Amino acid sequence: MLEESRLLENRLIYGLYPEIATHSADAEKRLMELATSYLYKDVLKWQEIKKPAELDKLLQALVFQVGNEVSYHELAQMTGLTNETVQRYISLLEKSFVVFTLSSFSRNLRQEIIPRELL
């Protein structure tokens, strides 16, 4: 248990990919290689995205929103993309398991099932 507590911060930052977890000395470099390989070679080719810099901007904007409600409109303003492009990219990132959305939480179950646009 003590070992797990010691490794918690590292795992929160770098995740639990086996190669990264077993080579913690150069975890940052390996994680960047993994992200570049997966994101740029696989995901971007899969959807034929021509401007990877736009996807980078969106991912950075999403990182700044972790734990908060996210609005496509706000992300579009932050990144200079259109709402439709933001929605398409987020859908792509969800399908490729890079990001996932969480529904809102409310102690009032009626509020929880109402679409966010209506609140």
N, C-alpha and C positions, 0 to 999 in steps of 0.2 A: 504494500500500500504506500509506503514511503517513496519507493521508486516511482510509482505512478504519479504521485504528487509532484515529484521533481521534474518529471517529463511533461507535465500538463501544459506549461507555457509553450514549449517547443511544438507539441502536438497541435495546439490551437493555432499556431502560426503556420506550420508546414503540413499539417494533416497527417494522415496515416498511410500514405502510399508506401508499400513495402520497401522499395528502393530508397526512398527518402528517410524513412524511419530507421533503416539499418545503417545508413551512411550520414549520420547527423552532422559530421564535420563540414561537409559541403552541401548541406540540405538546400540552401538558397539557390545555388547553381543548378542542382539537379531538378528542383521544382520549376525553375525558369525553363529549362530544357524540356521538361515534360509539358508544361503549359504551351510553349511555343510549338512543340511537335503536335500536340493534340488540337489545340485551338486553331492554329494557322494552317497546318497541313491537312487535317481531317475535316474540321467543321467548316472552315471557309471554302474549301474545295467542294464540299458536299452541297452547299447552297450557292456556290459561285459568287461569293461576295468579293467585289473588286476593290473595296477600300477598307482594309483591315484597321486603319487608324481610327475610323469611325467606331468600330467595335471596341477598340481599346478605350476610347473616350467614354463609351457607354458603360463598360465594365468598371472604370474608375469612378464614374458617377454612382453606380450601384454600390460600390464599396463604401462610399461616403454616406450612403443611406441605410446601411445595415442596422436593423433593429427599429427602423422607422417606417411609416407608411410611405409608399412610393407612388408617384403619379407619373404617368406617361408624359403628360404635358410638362411637368417640371423637369423630367429627364431630357426631354426634347430641348427645352430652353437651355439647360446646362451644357448640352453637347452640341447644339447647333443642328441637330437632326430634326426631321419631321416626326410628328406623332406616329404616323404609319410605319416609318422606318424603325423607331424605337420599339413599337409593338412587334414588328417582324423579327427584329434581332433578339428581343427577350424571348419570344416564342422559340426561336432557334436555340438559344442558350438553355431553355428549359428542356427541349427535346433531346439535347446532347448532355443533359445532367450537369451542366456547369453551374446553373442557378436553379432555384425553385422558389415558388411563391407560397406564402402562408396566408390562410384566410384570417380575417380579423377575429379577435377574441372579445367577447363581451359576456358579462354575467347574465345579461338579458338575452335569452335565446332568440327572441324576435329580432333584436338589433343585429345579431350575428348572421342571420340569413339574408338580410337586406343587402343588395349590391351596393358597393362603396359609392357609386356615382349618385345614389339617391340620398345619402347621408349628408 
